[in-house]
């Protein structure tokens, strides 16, 4: 794999990570009670989260300039790992045997797909 592909891959992975952070912001906003319907959608967490989503969309567009099209969805699958870790650490969600097996399969698929070429 050449340096350009690695650089653009890291750029895409950073975008996926930021996207996972924005999902956390949206969930935190959804768990809070608001005094009006409009405040549910027009508050700092929601606005920041959607701004991050827009930014990560542009990051993905730029990343696809330097990586093969087939590699994008594989790298984007790392979001499952980030979301699971955030769920456990931030929201106190429990991780069970099924989730562990699923994460191992996802990581295995990523490794095989990226390094098995």
Secondary structure, DSSP 4 states (H G I P E B T S, - for coil): --HHHHHHHHHHHHHHHHHHHHHHHHHHHHHS--SSHHHHHSSHHHHHHHHHHHHHHHHHHHHTTTS-HHHHHHHHTTHHHHHHHHHHHHH-----HHHHHHHHHHHHHHHHHHH--
